[in-house]
Amino acid sequence: MEFISSNCTVNSPPSLSISLPSSLFSKSVNFKSKFNTQFISFKTPSKSLVVRANALQLSKNSDKNGGSSALDQLDIERGVCVPFRKYTPEAVRSKVLESRGAILSLVERGVEIVWNLGLYWATLSYDFFVGRDEEVVPYRARQLRNLLCDLGPSFIKAGQVLASRPDIIREDYMNELCILQDDVPPFPNQVAFKIIEEDLGQPLEAIFSKISSLTIAAASLGQVYRATLRATGEDVAIKVQRPNIEPIIYRDLFLFRTLASFLNGISIQKLGCNAELIVDEFGEKLLEELDYTLEARNIEEFLENFKDDPTVKIPKVYKQYSGSRVLVMEWIDGIRCTDPQAVRDSGLDMDGFLTVGVSAALRQLLEFGLFHGDPHPGNIFAMRDGRIAYVDFGNVAVLSQKPLSGVLSIFMDKIVLNDTGHGPHGFIFAPESQNKQILIDAVVHAVNEDYAEMANDFTRLGFLAKGTDVAPIIPALEAIWQNSLGKGVSEFNFRSVTGKFNQLVYNYPIRIPERFSLVIRSLLTQEGICLSLKPDFKFLEVAYPYVAKRLLTDPNPALRDRLIQVLFKDGVFQWKRLENLIVLAKENVSRMNNTPALQLRDKKGKEQATSKLDLTDTIKDGTRLFLIDEGIRRQLVLAMTEDSKLHIQELIDVYRLVEDQVDVPTVAAEVARDLPSMARDVLLSWSNSILYD
């Protein structure tokens, strides 16, 4: 359910492309390569996703098999494959054409769409020919927003997509679509209650002792009621889907894709991919939002991810009272962030609450890889005990792509990659990578001011096609980053960086994969919420310490590699960076320990919050690495003796920073316990080097 506010925080499913004149939709064609090849990685699915080998073979004849090849490309790009997907072009076509009067309905709707969009196109073309296209942009943008609202829910969703796609539409039009409202009049209670009874197979009064006579919220896909369960007396929220919405969505998706088939040439020139692929992204996500059983599973995954986090509240889902069109969830008794003044007046420690919110957002992106795709103010609550609560899990995205293991990994190496590391049509496959780790790489490259690698990260993440010359992008990235950080971290904000990034995307051959458009929108939206609650809040001052703590404490081998990249620059150990990381990580621990939710938990006599930076695993791994890796050992010895002097003072400074964080006896005991394993690894490493020599 979308609780839409008036600012740029609307729901944004994936993408729909509308080809418009240069005043609205234009990019430089000179930089485009022929194929939109993507960097991908594979994951062990968190949902019921299964890898199919045949989906990894793109059709060489995409004209004949446009539907399957576009979906196969989506699977390759994401690194997952869905054997039983609700959305396929064939399924949509079959669903639409099986109904009585389908042809007449399609013709009527098609004429309505073509007529309205054609008139709008004509006005843009006229503006361009008379030379007034720039001066009327604000008016034409408002006209587009109103047009999409008039055309119904599918177009409202499409507009919300365009509001976060600078690769498709100009920034001034994006800004107007950001305020696109999804609020519509509610449908009658009698209809809603009948849907509940049909979906659950019981009379309403048998399940609920009372239910609100007014809707709590109404949007284009459904509406919400408050009720009380008869069996337990618990207050719940009931989300009910609009009647007959699914046939409308299917019909529009069929027409969208039919239109897209005529726009493939333009789309390949301007975006590096065919228009059908973009419609498939959009359709797949939109139909997911219509399936409330999928949303129930999303809620369960979020509950599992945050089960040990006392600062985050995820509502419980009552699956026994839910179906494909009805979803019953725990009622969240908090203050919705659409009312910043009420949140401020509640007496909450604002710094603590915002720290909890930023940390929860970063955990979703960089730790779990499963994140809320629509965290606008209506979907976020401030709980009176200082926790943050999320609702509406219809739009979530998977970011992490975990490597396959065992036989499956061997199968991918031998069959899919053909022992070359390359898939069909020049796609680069990277089974050992994760998108969230590449994002951390990008942070590392930004810290190291390695703009060439930042540009290469664009290719690895799928923003750029393989083989695209990144040389022109490097100075543009450097200018954006240097300008954004020129006044220091305290002046940094994502919106200013995103504005400059949008210009970069618009001028270069960059396509934003839908999951990353959601990442960008998620960060922008949550920064906007923070600023609405506390105008002088510095998002990055909370985000940097979190990333520093993860780099220092996460036992993931990939993150250990990133830590080494940060600490060594051009083969020289960066003492100051190590000190800064420790200071920032300690700041993160201190901030989290001072949040109201953790303090309240401690007062209730529950488990005490972690008050120290736990570096035990880091020290163990560092010891192991020093003993095993000759290259690291040599670099560390050089770090202690570079410039012809012993760097004892630097070592002392680092020790002073961590001495209050490290329990030496505990660490010594852990290292001693790990010594047999370390000794075995040292012997294996030594024997391997001897045999190799």
C-alpha positions as CSV (number, residue, x, y, z in Angstrom):
1,M,0.0,0.0,0.0
2,E,1.4,3.3,-0.9
3,F,1.0,6.2,1.6
4,I,2.2,8.9,-0.6
5,S,3.4,12.3,0.7
6,S,3.6,15.5,-1.3
7,N,7.4,15.4,-1.6
8,C,9.6,13.3,-3.9
9,T,8.9,10.0,-2.1
10,V,6.5,8.1,-4.3
11,N,6.6,4.5,-5.0
12,S,8.9,3.5,-7.8
13,P,8.6,0.2,-9.4
14,P,10.9,-0.6,-12.4
15,S,10.8,1.0,-15.7
16,L,8.6,2.0,-18.6
17,S,10.1,4.0,-21.5
18,I,8.2,6.7,-23.4
19,S,10.0,8.0,-26.4
20,L,9.6,11.8,-26.5
21,P,11.2,14.7,-28.4
22,S,14.6,16.0,-27.4
23,S,13.1,18.5,-25.0
24,L,12.0,15.7,-22.8
25,F,14.0,12.5,-23.8
26,S,17.3,12.7,-25.4
27,K,20.8,11.3,-25.0
28,S,24.0,11.5,-26.9
29,V,24.0,8.5,-29.3
30,N,27.8,8.7,-30.1
31,F,28.8,6.9,-27.0
32,K,26.4,3.9,-27.3
33,S,27.7,0.5,-28.0
34,K,25.6,-2.1,-29.8
35,F,24.8,-4.4,-27.0
36,N,23.8,-3.6,-23.5
37,T,26.0,-6.2,-21.9
38,Q,25.9,-6.4,-18.1
39,F,28.2,-7.5,-15.3
40,I,26.4,-10.1,-13.3
41,S,26.9,-12.4,-10.4
42,F,24.9,-15.4,-9.1
43,K,23.2,-15.8,-5.8
44,T,21.9,-18.4,-3.5
45,P,18.3,-17.3,-3.5
46,S,16.7,-15.9,-0.4
47,K,13.3,-16.5,-2.0
48,S,12.0,-19.4,-4.1
49,L,14.3,-18.7,-7.0
50,V,16.1,-21.5,-8.9
51,V,18.8,-21.1,-11.5
52,R,18.0,-22.5,-14.9
53,A,20.9,-23.0,-17.2
54,N,18.8,-22.5,-20.4
55,A,17.8,-19.0,-19.2
56,L,21.5,-18.0,-19.3
57,Q,21.6,-18.5,-23.1
58,L,20.4,-15.4,-24.8
59,S,18.6,-15.9,-28.0
60,K,20.7,-15.0,-31.0
61,N,17.6,-14.1,-32.8
62,S,16.0,-11.5,-30.5
63,D,13.6,-10.4,-33.2
64,K,11.9,-13.8,-33.3
65,N,12.1,-14.4,-29.5
66,G,11.9,-10.9,-28.1
67,G,9.9,-11.9,-25.1
68,S,12.1,-14.7,-23.8
69,S,15.4,-13.0,-24.7
70,A,14.5,-9.8,-22.8
71,L,13.5,-11.8,-19.7
72,D,16.7,-13.9,-20.1
73,Q,18.7,-10.7,-20.2
74,L,17.0,-9.6,-16.9
75,D,17.9,-12.9,-15.3
76,I,21.5,-12.7,-16.4
77,E,21.8,-9.1,-15.2
78,R,20.4,-10.0,-11.8
79,G,22.2,-13.3,-11.5
80,V,18.9,-15.2,-10.7
81,C,16.4,-17.1,-12.7
82,V,12.7,-17.6,-11.9
83,P,11.2,-20.8,-13.3
84,F,7.6,-20.0,-12.4
85,R,7.2,-16.2,-12.9
86,K,3.9,-14.5,-12.9
87,Y,5.0,-12.1,-15.6
88,T,6.0,-13.2,-19.0
89,P,5.0,-11.6,-22.3
90,E,3.3,-14.8,-23.3
91,A,1.4,-15.1,-20.1
92,V,0.2,-11.5,-20.3
93,R,-0.9,-12.0,-23.9
94,S,-2.7,-15.2,-23.0
95,K,-4.4,-13.6,-20.0
96,V,-5.6,-10.6,-22.0
97,L,-6.8,-12.4,-25.1
98,E,-8.7,-15.2,-23.2
99,S,-11.3,-12.8,-21.9
100,R,-14.5,-12.1,-23.7
101,G,-14.5,-8.8,-25.7
102,A,-10.8,-8.6,-25.4
103,I,-10.1,-7.3,-28.8
104,L,-12.7,-4.5,-28.4
105,S,-11.3,-3.6,-25.0
106,L,-7.8,-3.5,-26.3
107,V,-8.8,-1.3,-29.3
108,E,-10.7,1.2,-27.1
109,R,-7.8,1.4,-24.5
110,G,-5.2,1.5,-27.3
111,V,-7.0,4.4,-29.0
112,E,-7.3,6.2,-25.6
113,I,-3.6,5.8,-24.9
114,V,-2.4,6.7,-28.4
115,W,-4.7,9.7,-28.7
116,N,-3.7,11.2,-25.3
117,L,0.1,10.5,-25.7
118,G,-0.1,11.5,-29.4
119,L,-1.6,14.9,-28.5
120,Y,1.1,15.4,-25.8
121,W,3.8,14.4,-28.3
122,A,2.4,16.9,-30.8
123,T,2.6,19.7,-28.3
124,L,6.2,18.9,-27.5
125,S,7.1,18.7,-31.2
126,Y,5.4,22.1,-31.8
127,D,7.3,23.6,-28.9
128,F,10.5,22.3,-30.4
129,F,9.9,23.6,-33.9
130,V,8.9,27.1,-32.8
131,G,11.9,27.3,-30.4
132,R,10.1,27.6,-27.1
133,D,10.7,24.1,-25.8
134,E,12.9,25.2,-22.9
135,E,10.7,28.0,-21.7
136,V,7.6,25.9,-21.4
137,V,9.3,22.9,-19.7
138,P,7.6,23.5,-16.2
139,Y,4.1,23.7,-17.8
140,R,4.7,20.6,-20.0
141,A,6.1,18.7,-17.0
142,R,2.9,19.4,-15.0
143,Q,0.9,18.5,-18.1
144,L,2.6,15.1,-18.3
145,R,2.0,14.4,-14.6
146,N,-1.7,15.2,-14.9
147,L,-1.9,13.1,-18.1
148,L,-0.4,10.0,-16.3
149,C,-2.9,10.4,-13.5
150,D,-5.8,10.5,-15.9
151,L,-4.7,7.4,-17.7
152,G,-4.9,5.3,-14.6
153,P,-2.9,3.1,-12.1
154,S,-0.5,1.6,-14.7
155,F,0.5,5.0,-15.9
156,I,0.8,6.4,-12.3
157,K,3.2,3.6,-11.5
158,A,5.0,4.3,-14.8
159,G,5.4,8.0,-13.8
160,Q,6.8,7.0,-10.5
161,V,9.3,4.9,-12.3
162,L,10.3,7.8,-14.6
163,A,10.8,10.0,-11.5
164,S,13.8,8.0,-10.6
165,R,15.2,7.2,-14.0
166,P,17.6,10.0,-15.2
167,D,18.8,7.7,-17.9
168,I,15.3,7.9,-19.5
169,I,13.9,11.4,-18.8
170,R,15.2,14.9,-18.2
171,E,15.8,16.1,-14.6
172,D,13.2,18.9,-14.7
173,Y,10.5,16.4,-15.8
174,M,11.8,14.0,-13.1
175,N,11.4,16.6,-10.4
176,E,7.7,17.2,-11.4
177,L,7.0,13.5,-11.5
178,C,8.4,13.2,-8.0
179,I,5.3,14.8,-6.7
180,L,3.0,12.4,-8.6
181,Q,0.3,11.5,-6.2
182,D,-1.0,7.9,-5.9
183,D,-3.9,8.9,-3.7
184,V,-7.3,8.0,-5.2
185,P,-10.8,7.8,-3.8
186,P,-11.5,4.6,-1.8
187,F,-13.8,2.0,-3.2
188,P,-16.9,1.1,-1.2
189,N,-16.5,-0.8,2.1
190,Q,-19.1,-3.4,0.9
191,V,-16.9,-4.3,-2.0
192,A,-13.7,-4.4,0.1
193,F,-15.4,-6.6,2.8
194,K,-16.7,-9.0,0.1
195,I,-13.1,-9.4,-1.3
196,I,-11.9,-10.2,2.2
197,E,-14.5,-12.9,2.7
198,E,-13.9,-14.4,-0.7
199,D,-10.1,-14.5,-0.2
200,L,-10.3,-15.9,3.3
201,G,-13.3,-18.2,2.9
202,Q,-14.9,-17.0,6.1
203,P,-17.5,-14.4,7.1
204,L,-15.9,-11.1,8.2
205,E,-17.3,-11.3,11.7
206,A,-15.8,-14.7,12.2
207,I,-12.3,-13.3,11.9
208,F,-12.5,-9.8,13.2
209,S,-14.4,-8.5,16.2
210,K,-14.4,-5.0,14.8
211,I,-13.2,-3.2,11.7
212,S,-12.9,0.5,10.9
213,S,-15.7,2.0,8.8
214,L,-13.2,4.4,7.1
215,T,-10.1,3.5,5.2
216,I,-6.8,4.4,6.8
217,A,-5.3,5.0,3.4
218,A,-6.3,4.4,-0.3
219,A,-4.1,4.2,-3.3
220,S,-4.2,3.0,-6.9
221,L,-3.7,-0.7,-6.1
222,G,-5.6,-1.1,-2.8
223,Q,-6.6,0.3,0.5
224,V,-6.1,-0.3,4.2
225,Y,-8.4,-0.8,7.2
226,R,-7.8,-1.1,10.9
227,A,-9.4,-4.1,12.7
228,T,-9.2,-6.3,15.8
229,L,-8.7,-10.1,15.6
230,R,-11.6,-11.9,17.3
231,A,-9.4,-14.8,18.3
232,T,-6.6,-12.8,20.1
233,G,-7.8,-9.3,20.5
234,E,-4.8,-8.0,18.6
235,D,-5.1,-4.9,16.5
236,V,-4.2,-5.4,12.8
237,A,-4.0,-3.6,9.5
238,I,-5.9,-5.2,6.6
239,K,-4.6,-4.4,3.1
240,V,-7.3,-5.1,0.4
241,Q,-6.6,-5.0,-3.3
242,R,-8.9,-3.0,-5.6
243,P,-11.5,-5.0,-7.4
244,N,-10.7,-6.0,-11.0
245,I,-7.4,-4.2,-10.9
246,E,-5.5,-7.2,-12.3
247,P,-7.2,-7.3,-15.7
248,I,-6.6,-3.6,-16.1
249,I,-2.9,-4.0,-15.3
250,Y,-2.5,-7.0,-17.7
251,R,-4.3,-5.1,-20.5
252,D,-2.0,-2.1,-20.1
253,L,1.1,-4.2,-19.9
254,F,0.1,-5.9,-23.1
255,L,-0.3,-2.6,-24.8
256,F,2.9,-1.2,-23.3
257,R,4.9,-4.1,-24.7
258,T,3.2,-3.9,-28.1
259,L,4.2,-0.2,-28.3
260,A,7.7,-1.0,-27.1
261,S,8.3,-3.4,-30.0
262,F,8.1,-0.4,-32.3
263,L,10.5,1.6,-30.2
264,N,13.4,-0.9,-29.9
265,G,15.6,1.0,-32.5
266,I,15.3,4.3,-30.6
267,S,15.8,2.6,-27.2
268,I,18.9,0.7,-28.3
269,Q,20.4,4.0,-29.7
270,K,19.6,6.0,-26.6
271,L,19.8,3.4,-23.7
272,G,21.8,0.5,-25.1
273,C,18.9,-1.9,-24.6
274,N,15.6,-2.7,-26.3
275,A,12.4,-1.1,-25.0
276,E,10.8,-4.5,-24.4
277,L,13.4,-5.2,-21.7
278,I,12.4,-2.0,-19.9
279,V,8.7,-2.8,-20.1
280,D,9.5,-6.4,-18.8
281,E,11.4,-4.8,-15.8
282,F,8.3,-2.7,-15.1
283,G,5.8,-5.4,-15.6
284,E,7.6,-8.0,-13.5
285,K,7.8,-5.6,-10.5
286,L,4.2,-4.3,-10.9
287,L,2.7,-7.8,-10.9
288,E,4.8,-8.6,-7.8
289,E,3.1,-5.7,-6.1
290,L,-0.3,-7.3,-7.0
291,D,0.6,-10.6,-5.3
292,Y,0.1,-10.2,-1.5
293,T,1.3,-13.7,-0.8
294,L,4.7,-12.5,-2.1
295,E,4.5,-9.4,0.1
296,A,3.9,-11.7,3.1
297,R,7.1,-13.6,2.3
298,N,9.0,-10.3,2.0
299,I,7.8,-9.3,5.5
300,E,9.0,-12.7,6.9
301,E,12.4,-12.1,5.3
302,F,12.7,-8.7,6.9
303,L,11.6,-10.1,10.2
304,E,14.3,-12.7,10.0
305,N,17.0,-10.1,9.0
306,F,16.1,-7.8,11.9
307,K,15.2,-10.4,14.5
308,D,18.2,-9.5,16.7
309,D,18.0,-5.8,16.1
310,P,16.1,-4.1,19.0
311,T,16.1,-0.8,17.2
312,V,14.0,-1.8,14.2
313,K,10.3,-2.9,14.2
314,I,8.9,-5.0,11.4
315,P,5.2,-5.9,11.6
316,K,4.2,-9.5,12.0
317,V,2.2,-11.0,9.2
318,Y,-0.8,-13.2,9.8
319,K,-0.5,-15.6,6.9
320,Q,-3.5,-17.7,8.1
321,Y,-5.7,-14.6,7.5
322,S,-4.0,-13.5,4.2
323,G,-4.4,-14.4,0.6
324,S,-3.5,-13.1,-2.9
325,R,-5.7,-10.1,-2.5
326,V,-5.8,-9.6,1.3
327,L,-2.9,-9.1,3.7
328,V,-3.3,-8.9,7.5
329,M,-0.4,-7.5,9.4
330,E,0.3,-6.3,12.9
331,W,-0.9,-2.8,13.6
332,I,2.0,-0.3,14.0
333,D,1.2,2.1,16.8
334,G,3.7,4.9,16.0
335,I,4.0,8.3,14.4
336,R,4.1,8.3,10.6
337,C,7.0,10.4,9.3
338,T,4.6,12.3,7.0
339,D,4.1,14.5,10.1
340,P,7.6,15.7,11.1
341,Q,6.2,18.1,13.6
342,A,4.4,15.4,15.5
343,V,7.6,13.3,15.5
344,R,9.6,16.3,16.9
345,D,6.9,17.0,19.5
346,S,6.9,13.4,20.7
347,G,10.0,14.1,22.8
348,L,12.1,11.5,20.9
349,D,15.9,11.9,20.9
350,M,16.0,13.0,17.3
351,D,19.7,12.3,16.8
352,G,19.3,8.8,18.2
353,F,16.2,8.0,16.1
354,L,17.9,9.2,12.9
355,T,21.0,7.2,13.7
356,V,18.8,4.1,14.0
357,G,17.1,4.9,10.7
358,V,20.4,5.4,8.7
359,S,21.9,2.3,10.2
360,A,18.8,0.2,9.4
361,A,18.9,1.5,5.8
362,L,22.6,0.8,5.4
363,R,22.2,-2.7,6.8
364,Q,19.5,-3.5,4.3
365,L,21.8,-2.3,1.4
366,L,25.2,-3.5,2.5
367,E,24.6,-6.4,4.9
368,F,21.4,-8.2,3.9
369,G,21.2,-7.2,0.2
370,L,17.4,-7.1,0.6
371,F,16.1,-3.6,0.9
372,H,12.8,-1.7,1.1
373,G,12.2,-0.2,-2.4
374,D,9.8,2.5,-1.3
375,P,10.8,4.0,2.1
376,H,8.8,7.2,1.7
377,P,7.6,9.0,4.9
378,G,4.2,7.3,4.8
379,N,5.9,3.9,5.1
380,I,8.2,4.8,8.0
381,F,7.1,5.2,11.6
382,A,8.8,6.6,14.7
383,M,7.9,4.4,17.6
384,R,7.6,6.0,21.0
385,D,10.4,3.9,22.4
386,G,12.9,5.2,19.7
387,R,12.6,2.3,17.3
388,I,12.0,2.8,13.6
389,A,9.2,0.8,11.9
390,Y,8.7,-0.1,8.3
391,V,5.4,-1.0,6.5
392,D,4.5,-1.8,2.9
393,F,6.8,-4.5,1.6
394,G,5.2,-5.0,-1.8
395,N,8.2,-3.2,-3.4
396,V,11.4,-4.7,-2.3
397,A,14.6,-5.4,-4.2
398,V,17.4,-7.9,-3.9
399,L,20.9,-6.5,-4.2
400,S,23.2,-9.1,-2.9
401,Q,24.3,-11.8,-5.3
402,K,25.9,-14.6,-3.4
403,P,28.2,-17.0,-5.2
404,L,27.0,-20.5,-6.1
405,S,28.8,-23.4,-4.5
406,G,29.6,-27.0,-5.1
407,V,28.4,-28.8,-8.2
408,L,26.4,-25.8,-9.3
409,S,29.5,-23.6,-9.2
410,I,31.5,-26.2,-11.3
411,F,28.5,-26.4,-13.7
412,M,28.6,-22.6,-14.2
413,D,32.3,-22.7,-14.8
414,K,32.2,-25.5,-17.3
415,I,28.9,-25.1,-19.1
416,V,27.9,-21.5,-19.0
417,L,31.3,-19.9,-19.1
418,N,32.8,-22.5,-21.5
419,D,36.0,-22.3,-19.4
420,T,36.6,-18.8,-20.8
421,G,34.9,-16.6,-18.2
422,H,32.6,-15.2,-20.8
423,G,29.0,-15.9,-21.5
424,P,27.1,-15.5,-24.7
425,H,27.2,-12.2,-26.6
426,G,30.2,-10.9,-24.6
427,F,28.5,-10.9,-21.2
428,I,31.0,-11.0,-18.3
429,F,30.1,-13.5,-15.6
430,A,31.4,-13.2,-12.1
431,P,30.1,-16.0,-9.9
432,E,32.4,-14.9,-7.0
433,S,31.2,-11.3,-6.8
434,Q,28.4,-9.6,-5.0
435,N,26.8,-6.4,-6.1
436,K,26.8,-5.2,-2.5
437,Q,30.5,-5.8,-2.3
438,I,31.0,-3.9,-5.6
439,L,29.2,-1.0,-3.9
440,I,31.6,-1.2,-1.0
441,D,34.4,-1.3,-3.6
442,A,33.0,2.0,-5.0
443,V,33.2,3.5,-1.5
444,V,36.8,2.3,-1.2
445,H,37.7,3.8,-4.6
446,A,36.0,7.0,-3.6
447,V,38.0,7.1,-0.3
448,N,41.2,6.4,-2.3
449,E,40.1,8.9,-4.9
450,D,40.6,6.3,-7.6
451,Y,38.3,7.7,-10.2
452,A,39.3,5.3,-13.0
453,E,38.2,2.3,-10.8
454,M,35.0,4.2,-9.9
455,A,34.3,4.4,-13.6
456,N,35.0,0.7,-14.0
457,D,32.6,0.0,-11.1
458,F,29.9,1.4,-13.4
459,T,30.6,-1.4,-15.8
460,R,30.8,-4.0,-13.1
461,L,27.4,-2.9,-11.7
462,G,25.8,-2.9,-15.2
463,F,25.5,0.9,-15.6
464,L,27.7,0.7,-18.7
465,A,27.9,-1.8,-21.5
466,K,31.1,-3.9,-21.7
467,G,33.6,-2.3,-24.0
468,T,32.3,1.2,-23.4
469,D,35.2,3.7,-23.2
470,V,35.1,5.1,-19.7
471,A,37.9,7.7,-20.3
472,P,35.4,10.6,-20.9
473,I,33.6,9.7,-17.7
474,I,36.6,9.7,-15.3
475,P,37.1,13.5,-15.2
476,A,33.3,14.0,-14.9
477,L,33.3,11.6,-11.9
478,E,36.3,13.4,-10.3
479,A,34.6,16.8,-10.7
480,I,31.4,15.6,-9.1
481,W,33.1,13.9,-6.2
482,Q,35.6,16.7,-5.5
483,N,33.0,19.4,-5.7
484,S,30.6,17.5,-3.4
485,L,33.3,16.9,-0.8
486,G,35.0,20.2,-1.3
487,K,33.4,21.7,1.8
488,G,33.9,18.6,3.9
489,V,31.7,15.7,5.0
490,S,29.5,18.0,7.1
491,E,28.3,19.8,3.9
492,F,27.8,16.6,1.8
493,N,24.3,15.5,0.8
494,F,23.0,12.9,-1.6
495,R,20.6,15.2,-3.4
496,S,23.3,17.6,-4.6
497,V,25.5,14.6,-5.7
498,T,22.5,13.0,-7.4
499,G,21.7,16.2,-9.3
500,K,25.2,16.2,-10.8
501,F,25.1,12.5,-11.4
502,N,21.8,12.8,-13.3
503,Q,23.5,15.2,-15.7
504,L,26.3,12.6,-16.1
505,V,23.8,9.9,-16.8
506,Y,21.9,12.0,-19.3
507,N,25.0,12.9,-21.3
508,Y,26.8,9.5,-21.3
509,P,25.8,6.0,-22.3
510,I,24.6,5.0,-18.9
511,R,21.6,2.9,-18.1
512,I,20.5,2.5,-14.5
513,P,19.4,-1.1,-13.7
514,E,16.1,-1.0,-11.9
515,R,17.4,-2.3,-8.6
516,F,20.0,0.5,-8.5
517,S,17.4,3.1,-9.4
518,L,15.6,1.9,-6.3
519,V,18.9,2.1,-4.3
520,I,19.4,5.8,-5.4
521,R,15.8,6.6,-4.6
522,S,15.9,4.9,-1.3
523,L,18.9,6.9,-0.2
524,L,17.5,10.1,-1.4
525,T,14.2,9.5,0.2
526,Q,15.6,8.6,3.6
527,E,18.0,11.5,3.5
528,G,15.0,13.7,2.8
529,I,13.1,12.2,5.8
530,C,16.2,12.9,8.0
531,L,16.4,16.5,6.9
532,S,12.6,17.0,7.4
533,L,13.0,15.9,11.0
534,K,16.3,17.7,11.6
535,P,17.3,20.2,8.9
536,D,21.0,20.2,10.0
537,F,21.3,16.4,10.1
538,K,24.3,15.1,8.3
539,F,23.5,11.8,6.7
540,L,27.2,11.0,5.8
541,E,28.3,11.6,9.4
542,V,26.3,8.5,10.4
543,A,26.9,6.5,7.2
544,Y,30.7,6.8,7.2
545,P,31.1,5.4,10.8
546,Y,28.8,2.4,9.9
547,V,30.9,1.6,6.8
548,A,34.1,1.9,8.8
549,K,32.8,-0.4,11.5
550,R,31.8,-3.0,8.9
551,L,35.2,-2.8,7.2
552,L,37.0,-3.3,10.5
553,T,34.7,-6.0,12.0
554,D,32.9,-8.0,9.3
555,P,34.6,-11.4,8.9
556,N,33.5,-11.7,5.3
557,P,36.7,-12.5,3.3
558,A,35.6,-10.1,0.6
559,L,35.4,-7.3,3.0
560,R,38.7,-8.2,4.5
561,D,40.1,-7.7,1.0
562,R,38.5,-4.3,0.8
563,L,40.0,-3.4,4.1
564,I,43.4,-4.2,2.8
565,Q,42.7,-2.1,-0.3
566,V,41.9,0.9,2.0
567,L,44.9,0.5,4.2
568,F,47.4,0.1,1.4
569,K,47.8,2.8,-1.3
570,D,50.5,2.3,-4.0
571,G,52.0,-0.4,-1.8
572,V,52.4,2.0,1.2
573,F,50.6,1.4,4.5
574,Q,48.3,4.3,5.4
575,W,48.6,4.7,9.1
576,K,46.3,7.7,9.2
577,R,43.5,5.8,7.4
578,L,43.7,3.1,10.0
579,E,43.4,5.6,12.8
580,N,40.5,7.3,11.0
581,L,38.7,4.0,10.5
582,I,39.1,3.1,14.2
583,V,37.8,6.5,15.3
584,L,34.8,6.4,13.0
585,A,34.0,2.8,14.0
586,K,34.1,3.7,17.7
587,E,31.8,6.6,16.9
588,N,29.3,4.2,15.3
589,V,29.3,2.0,18.4
590,S,28.9,5.1,20.7
591,R,26.0,6.5,18.6
592,M,24.2,3.2,18.6
593,N,24.7,2.6,22.3
594,N,23.1,6.0,23.0
595,T,20.0,5.4,20.9
596,P,16.8,5.5,23.0
597,A,15.7,2.0,21.9
598,L,18.8,0.3,23.2
599,Q,18.8,2.4,26.4
600,L,15.2,1.4,27.1
601,R,16.0,-2.3,26.5
602,D,18.8,-2.1,29.1
603,K,16.5,-0.5,31.6
604,K,14.1,-3.4,31.2
605,G,16.9,-5.7,32.3
606,K,17.5,-7.3,29.0
607,E,20.9,-8.1,27.4
608,Q,23.3,-5.2,27.6
609,A,24.1,-3.4,24.4
610,T,27.6,-4.0,23.0
611,S,29.6,-1.0,24.4
612,K,32.9,-1.8,22.7
613,L,34.2,-2.2,19.1
614,D,34.7,-6.0,18.8
615,L,38.0,-6.4,16.9
616,T,38.6,-10.0,18.0
617,D,37.9,-11.6,14.6
618,T,39.9,-8.8,12.9
619,I,42.9,-9.4,15.0
620,K,42.7,-13.2,14.5
621,D,42.3,-12.8,10.7
622,G,45.2,-10.2,10.7
623,T,47.4,-12.6,12.6
624,R,46.6,-15.5,10.2
625,L,47.2,-13.3,7.2
626,F,50.5,-12.1,8.5
627,L,51.7,-15.6,9.0
628,I,50.4,-17.0,5.7
629,D,50.6,-14.2,3.2
630,E,54.2,-13.4,2.3
631,G,53.2,-10.3,0.4
632,I,51.2,-8.8,3.2
633,R,54.0,-9.7,5.7
634,R,56.5,-7.9,3.5
635,Q,54.3,-4.9,3.2
636,L,53.7,-4.7,6.9
637,V,57.4,-4.9,7.7
638,L,58.0,-2.2,5.1
639,A,55.3,-0.1,6.8
640,M,57.1,-0.4,10.1
641,T,60.4,0.6,8.5
642,E,59.6,2.9,5.6
643,D,61.5,6.2,5.2
644,S,64.4,4.6,6.9
645,K,62.9,4.8,10.3
646,L,60.9,2.6,12.7
647,H,57.3,3.7,12.9
648,I,56.9,2.9,16.6
649,Q,54.9,6.0,17.4
650,E,52.2,5.2,14.7
651,L,51.9,1.8,16.3
652,I,51.5,3.3,19.7
653,D,48.9,5.7,18.5
654,V,46.9,2.9,17.0
655,Y,47.2,0.9,20.2
656,R,46.0,3.8,22.3
657,L,42.9,4.0,20.1
658,V,41.9,0.4,20.6
659,E,43.2,-0.3,24.1
660,D,39.8,0.5,25.7
661,Q,38.1,-1.6,23.0
662,V,40.1,-4.8,23.2
663,D,40.0,-7.3,26.0
664,V,43.6,-8.6,25.7
665,P,43.1,-11.9,27.6
666,T,40.1,-12.7,25.5
667,V,41.8,-11.9,22.3
668,A,44.9,-13.9,23.3
669,A,42.7,-16.9,24.2
670,E,40.9,-16.7,20.9
671,V,44.2,-16.5,19.0
672,A,45.7,-19.4,21.0
673,R,42.6,-21.5,20.3
674,D,43.0,-20.7,16.6
675,L,46.8,-21.5,16.6
676,P,46.5,-25.2,15.4
677,S,44.4,-24.0,12.4
678,M,46.8,-21.2,11.7
679,A,49.8,-23.6,12.0
680,R,48.1,-26.0,9.5
681,D,47.5,-23.1,7.1
682,V,51.1,-21.9,7.4
683,L,52.4,-25.4,6.7
684,L,50.1,-25.8,3.7
685,S,51.1,-22.4,2.4
686,W,54.8,-23.2,2.8
687,S,54.4,-26.7,1.2
688,N,52.5,-25.1,-1.7
689,S,55.2,-22.6,-2.3
690,I,57.9,-25.3,-2.2
691,L,56.0,-27.5,-4.6
692,Y,55.4,-24.5,-6.9
693,D,59.0,-23.5,-6.9
